[in-house]
Amino acid sequence: MIDPKSQAQLNREIVERIKSDRQILDQLRTEIRPLRNSVRRIQPRTVTSISLVGTDGGNNRIEFDPFLMQIIRVVDSSNNEYCLEAISPTTSVLGLSAKHFDANGNPQTPLGEMMAYLGVNQLDKLSSMIRRNDDDRPTSPSWVQVYRELMEYAILFDLIRRMDFGTDTLIVFDGLLRSKVFAGDLFNKYLRGIREGIEAQFQKNRRKIYLVGFAKHSKVLIRYRLAMALEQILTTDYPAYLEIPREIEEKVYVWPEYARGDDQTGVQGEINKFVGGKMLISP
């Protein structure tokens, strides 16, 4: 516990650091100021909404060493359950891959359907973060979280491409629509399949499907929150949103390709491999 004398010293240290780094805030204000006139009001609309989420692994781990069993469960806002599995870091990756296909290689699950669309039939081909564990090499338990994320994307893929919607529908996905867990350019192919599904829904049923990824935290907002407040951006007394330009995102992320969308290519024409849609923020 910090005593009062130490707190006073710490306050002085913080004030000195803020003064010496003042130019950083000035630069952030300069970068964000041009967006002041880009704030748009959110108008009320009537639409059905579905929220899709994979239940948090931290709350679904069975502490029973040495198995480290984890629950993979994906539900929507109406408590419809789309996936329920129990796996551990030592679960056979080859066996788990085979589970999603029948003996003839036909997909049997939403994850199998997604893999078939992407042209792979093994999890280690779907994600470079999952490797085969049928040898004696140590296996990182983090691949289970990767598998959970892939399952969430597979359920979303299946809903958009297979469900018949009775009304125009907004689908809310838990997290930003960007991912590095897919191998190579498979996430780009995945997004193409999502767009095909949305277009097919309109052609077949005349229903408009809107997809949004929702995140409670954003590195962009963390970096620019104070600058935005000082520049009176998104300080309206009505619901509003702001589209974040790609160049602002690139200043935040360590890897610029994590801010590259289909509307922007890098040097040498590199395609977008990780990002779906555009980033919008709201207070």
N, C-alpha and C positions, 0 to 999 in steps of 0.2 A: 504494500500500500504506500502511495506517495504522500509524504507529509506536507504541510502547508508551505514550508520554506522551499522544498523541492518543486512544488507546484508553481510558486512564483518565479523560480528560475526557469522552469520549463516554459512558462508563458512568455518570458522575455526571449528565450531562444526561438520560439515559434514566430514571434513578431519580427525578429531579426531576419529569419529565413524568408518570411513573406515579403519583407521590404526588398531583400536582395533578389528575389525571384519575381518581382512585380512585372517585369517585362514579359513574362510568360502569360500572365493574365491579359495584358494588353494585346499580345499576339492572338490569343484565343478570341478576344472580342473583335479584332479586325477580321478574323477568318469567318466568324459567325454572323457579323453585322449585315452582310448582303442578303441574308435569309429573312430579314424582318418582314419584307413584303410578300413572302411566300407562304405565310400561315393561312390555312384554309379552315373555314367553319365546317363542323360536322353537322350535317342535316339529318333530321330524324327519318328513318325508313322502317317499313314493315317487312320483316324477313324471318324465316325460321333459322335457328342457329344450333349447331352441334359443336361441343367441345370434346376434343380427343386428347387423352393423356395416358402415358405409361406411369403406373404408380411408382413412387420413389423407392429406389433400391435400398436406401438407408433405413426405411421403415418396413422393409419386407425381407430382411436378412434373418435367416435362422441361425442363431449362434450355437452351433453344435459341432465343434471341431472334432475331427479334422476336415469335415465335409464342406463347410462354408456355403451351405445351400442358400440360394437366392430365388425369390419369386419373380417371374416375369409376367406381369399382368397389365393389359391394356383395356381401358374402359372409356365410355363417353359420358357426357353430362347427364344422360338419362339412365346411367348405371348399366347400360348394355355391355356385356363382357365379350371381348373379341379374342382375347388370348389369356391363357392361364397355364404357365409352365413352372416347373421347379428344376433348376440346373445348378451346377457347381463349377468352379474353375477346372476341375478334373473331368468334367463331362466330355466324352469323345466328340471332337469337332466333326469328324467324318460321320459318326453315328447321328449327330444332331442335324447335319446337312441332309442325310438320307431320310430323316423323319418327315421332311417336307415334300417328298416325292414318293410315288408308288413304285412298284417293281418295274413298271414300264417307263419310268422317268417322267411321268406326268405330275404336275404340281398338285399337292393335296391341301395346302394351306395358303393363306395370304402371302406369307414370306416366300413360299415356293412359287406362287404366281409372279411375284415381283422378280425373283431370281430368274425365272424362265423368260420374262420379258427382257431382262438385262443380258441374257445369254450366258448365264453361269449356273452351275448346279452344286457348287460347294461354297461354304461360308468363307474359306480362306481365299477364294477367288472374288468373292463379293466385297471383302474388306481386307486391306493389308494389315489391319490392326488385330485380325484374328488369324492365328496360324495353327496348323495341324499339331496336335499334342499326343500323337501315337508313337513318340520316341521318348528318349530318356532326358531330353532337355527340359530345364525348368520352364514352367508356364506362368505368365503374369495373370493374376486373377482379374485384371482390368478388362479382359476381353468380354466378360459377362455384361458389363455396362455397354460395350459396343453392340453386343447382340441385342440388348434391350432397345437401344436406339434404332437399330435396323428393323426390329419388330414393329416399333411405333410407325416408322415410315412405311412399312409394308401394309399395315392396317389402313393407313391413310390412302395409300395407293389403291387398295381393294375397295374402300368405300366410294371413292370418286369414280372408279371405272365400272363398278358392278351394282351399286345400290340405285334403286329407282326413287327419285326424290319427288314428293308430291307438291312442293312449292319451291320457289327460289330459296336457296339455303346458303348461309354463311358457316363455313367450317373453320373452327378455331383450333390451331395446332399448338401444343405446348412447347414453346421454344422458337427461336428464329429459324426461318426456312433456309438454312445453310448448314453444310455438314462436310467434314473431312474424313468420315469413317468409310465412305465408299471408295473402292479402288479405282485408280485411273480417272476416266471421264464418265464413270457409271452414274454419278449423281446428275450429270447433265442429261444423260439418257433417261434417268428417272423423272426429271422435271418435264421432259418431252412427253413421257407417258401420262403425267398428270394433266398437261395441257390437252392431250388427245382426249382424255376422259372428260374434261370439262366441256370441250367442244362437242363430244358425242352426246352428252347429257342435253345440251341445247338443241342439237339436231334431232334427237330422238324424242325428247319429252318437252322441249321448249322451256326448259328450266335453266336458270342462271345459277351457277355454283361459284361462290367466292371463297377463296382460301387465304387465310391470314395466319402467320406465325406470331404468337404473343410471348413476349419475354418481360419479366418483371425488372430485369436489370440490363443495362446496355453500356458498353465501354464508351460509346459516343456520348451518351447522356451524362455519364460520370465525368468525362473530360470537359464538356461544354456547359454543364448545368449553371455554374456561377456566371459565366460569360453571357449566357442566354438571359438570365435574370437581370443582369445589369443593362443589357441591350433591350430589355422588355420584349423578348421573343417568347411566345406562348404564355403570356401573362394575361390572357383574355378572361373575361367573366362568363364565357360561353364555351362549349366543347369545341376543340380545334385540333388540327394536326399539322405537321410539318414534314415534308419529304426531305430526307438528308441526301445531298449530292454525293456521288461516289468519291470525289476528291476529298471531302471531309472525312468519310469513312477510312480512306487510305492513310490519313494522318494519325488515325487511332490504332489500327491493327498493325502488329509486327509484320505480318505477311500480307502484302497488298492484294494478292490474289483472293484473299478472304473478303474483299470489298468489291470484286469485279463481277458485274452482272452481264447479262446477255446484251445489254445496250452499250457495253464497253469492252474493248479488247486491249490486251497489253502489247508490249513490243513483240514483233515477229508474229503478230496475229494469234496469240495464245487464247484458246477458248475459255469460257467460264466453266469451271469444274466444281465449284463449291457453293454458289449462291443462287437462290431462287427469289425472284421478285425484287421489290424495292423496300428500303427501310423508311418507315414513317414513325414519328414519335408524337406523343400526346402527353399533356401534363397530367 
